[in-house]
Structure formats: C-alpha cells, structure tokens
Amino acid sequence: MSGPVAGGAAEFEAKLATFVKENRIAGAAASVVHRDERAWAGGAGFADIASGRSAEPDTVYRIASITKTITGTAIMQLRDAHALDLDDPAVQWLPELAVSGGGQPIGRVTIRRLLSHESGLMGDPPGSEWANKEPRYAGVAAVTLARAEEIFVAIGPNLQPKYSNLGYQLLGEIVRRASGYEDYPSYVRQQILAPLGMADSAFDPVPQALAARSATGYEGRSFSDELDVAAPMTNIWAEGGLWSTVGDLGRWLSFQLDAYRDQPRESVLSAASRREMHKPRYLSDESWTLAWGISWYAVRKDDVTWVQHSGNVHGFSSGACFDREHGVGAAVLVNGVADAPGLAMELAAAARRLAAASVPAVPTAVPTPAQYRPLLGLYVLPVGGGLRRVEWRDGDLAFISPNYPDQAMSLTPSGEPDTFTVGAGFRDSGERVCFQRMPDGQVGSLRFGGGTLLRLGPVDEAAGGTPAGAGPPAG
C-alpha cells in the first residue's frame, strides 16, 4: 500500500475502532481505495464473539443489498450483448406475471424501471415477514413466480422511488433466462466475480474455505451489551445474497472508478455502461441530496456527490461509496446493526481530502490524429456572431462554446466522412456535426443544429487578404 491516501492509515484505523466501540457492535471491517489501489484495510472487534475470532480484512460478511449493483451489472452486460433491452416489459421475460393481480398494469413494469426502483412494484415477494425472530422470505424466483397472482404494482411508474427487493429478484431471473445459464449465481461467478479477481465472494452455499472465515451475524443491542446471534437467512440471491470481504468490495469499487480513467478496462462491462449506471436518473427528495441511477444511488453531502449502495439483512449491515472526481472509495461491513454507509462516507471523505492535497500527475498529451487536424479551429455563426471551437482535448475531439468552456461536447465518428455525433450528457446529444469542405479540400464550415458555422482561419496575404478556409462549401 502506497500513495497519498495510504498515509491516512492511522486515521482510518481510529475511525473504524471508534465506530465499533461507540455503536456497541461485535465488530466491523473496512477498506479504502484510491483508483485501482487498496490504500488501507483493517478490522476492529470480533467476527465471532464466542470463539474470540477477530474481525479482519479477509473476514467474510453478508453484503446484503450491495448485491444489487452486481445484478444491475449483469443486466447491463446482457443489454450490451443485445440479449435484452432495458425497455423490455418484465412480463416479456417472465410471462408468469401476466396473471398478476390488482393495482397498476404489470405491462408498465420494465427492466429499466426495476433497475432504478421506479416501477411502483411491491417491495417484497408474497408472504414475506421480516419482523419475525426467524424471517420468512421467498428468496427463490421459482417460488415467488408460483404465487404470481399475489404480485401487484402498488403505484404508477416514475412517480417516486419505491424500493423493491422483489424487483431485483425478478431481474436475477431475467439474467438467468436471457443468458441461458443454469442459475443466476453461475452467471455472476463466471461473468463478473472471476474476471475481476473477486475470489472471496460467493452465494449460499458458501464454499468451506470461505465459511471458515465468515462472520457471525448479531442482532442489534436492546437492553444489554450482550448481543444475540441473528437467525440465519433463507437462501437469497440477486437482491441481497452475496457474501464478500472488504478486499473484494475494494476491487469492485476500483472497477467502478476505472470507468473514469483515460484508458479504462473494457472487460466485464464497458466504461460507458458503468458511467451510465452511476448517472442519476431522478432526484428522490426536494432538498436535491439523493438521486437514483441504475442499481446505484448518489448522496450529496458537503458539496460532494457520493455514488453508493448500502445493505441490511438479519445480522449484517453494509455500505460502499466512491467519489468519481478524486477516484477514492470506501467499503464497510458490519456483523450487527450500525450505520455502515455513514462510516463508509466518513472514511472516503478523509481519503478524498488526502487525494486532493497530493501533487497531481501531469498527463502526457495524446497526439492529434492526422485526419482531425484540418477540422480544428474557430467557427462563427454568420448571423449573431456566436463562436464555437473545435479542439483536440484530453484524447477526444471536442466542440466547445467559449461561453461555457467547461462543457466540452465530445464528437464521435458516425461512420460517414467528416460527420460526427455529439456524445452523451448534453442537450445536443446524438445530433450530427457535419464538416463541409471547399473545392480545394479545406474545411470551410460545419453544419450543426439546423445552422451553418463558418470556419475562421489566418489571413492569407498572398491571396489578397482572404481568410484561409473561409468561403462556401463544395457543392
């Protein structure tokens, strides 16, 4: 472990120990990452009180609903492989739902709406009972779909966030059917966990080697510091069943942050699709502090937007978050009841402070491709005089208004000569930018948004004062 964030090890360790002590929990483990490096990992308290086994970075915990980010990734993989579409109705893949009763039409429940908890679907499978000492929960999709007539859409879509464990269980079954795999865990193990080196992550039944390192789950404290062992959960997969370590969750966070590097990995899931998952789809509160994306959600705290997910299941709490700007993240796993996402943000905020204070690396400029050089320059609207710049910036062809220098629209080749489309994230996304050439082959103008801008070039004195590159386009 090296780098500026690793220098905060003593601070991270103290925060974790204080958290365990003040919350009177059995124990917890945590890790901090800086881009693709683990900056720190540690444990405090006990993985198992009876045996005195201590909590360590390699202790295995239930990560609960953080599993949903894995499920969402599986869906996005299948979308990118054209095996399904995010706007497919769920009933297209799960025809058993056609008999669903009451409420809103089931046909309005789409894969996209399930991913972002905006379908309005009921929260848990039929017959669930979390309040019992021994929870009753149908974690297998086949059991749930056998009671499809009891499934209903409680409210219309896109009205509010309506968190649904059932929705993610159904997404897991869609993964199985769309992929052709025997079951959901097999797909996740082969297509996500193994390629990312997450060898300490598994679903029930957990392999013996991991079971020996598993933490014992404990109920929350009531009237005594003595903690009761939590009742075991029934089998559960796509909505919250993964067991993992803070080390593996650190790898998972680094994989998310990798999407913002100059040369990201394109294996497992493309950088563009990962960024799509992190991007907010809708705000869920009037204070504009919480927004939902695809499987992830974002919390804005102290003017920093933390992309994250948390989880709670009998005996375990979890939290993981990351900051895209400074490339830091943190994961916290607790065998008990405590604010794991709060500690994750606290650790990540300390890492962010250390990363921001470090000396930034100066990147090496990426050479401009020869075919783009004739396109670069200043363009002007003949009426009104509005200016635009076409630049090669940070390894990308960019279209920029001098009035908004921080909003560089990326231009993606369309496959046609001198024709591009505006990248994602702008009012003009998907619009065409067409460079037009004069009879001598020089670029004289570009057409964009229903108008034509003329290219300004240096005055060619030998040509009698005519601006080079200015003039009507060829044809």
ABEGO torsion letter per residue (X at the ends): XBEAAAAAAAAAAAAAAAAAAAAGBABBBBBBBBEABBABBBBBEBABAAAGBBBBAABBBBAEAAAAAAAAAAAAAAAAAGABBAABBAAAABAAAAABBEEBBAAABBAAAAAAGAAGBBABBBGBBAABABBBBBABAAAAAAAAAABBBABBBGABBBBBAAAAAAAAAAAAAAAGBABAAAAAAAAAAAAAGBAABBBOBBBAAAAAABBBBBBBBBABABBBBBBBBBBBBAAGABBBBAAAAAAAAAAAAAAABABBBABGBBAAAAAAAABBABBABAAGABBBBBGBBBBBBGGBBBBBBBBBBBGBBBBBBBBAAAGBBBBBBBBEBBBAAAAAAAAAAAAAAAAAABBBBBBBBBBBBAAAAAABEBBBBABGGBBBBBBBBGGBBBBBBAABAABBBBBBBAGBBGBBBBBBGBAABGBBBBBBBBAAGBBABBBBGGBBBBBBBBBBAAAGGBBBGBEBBBX
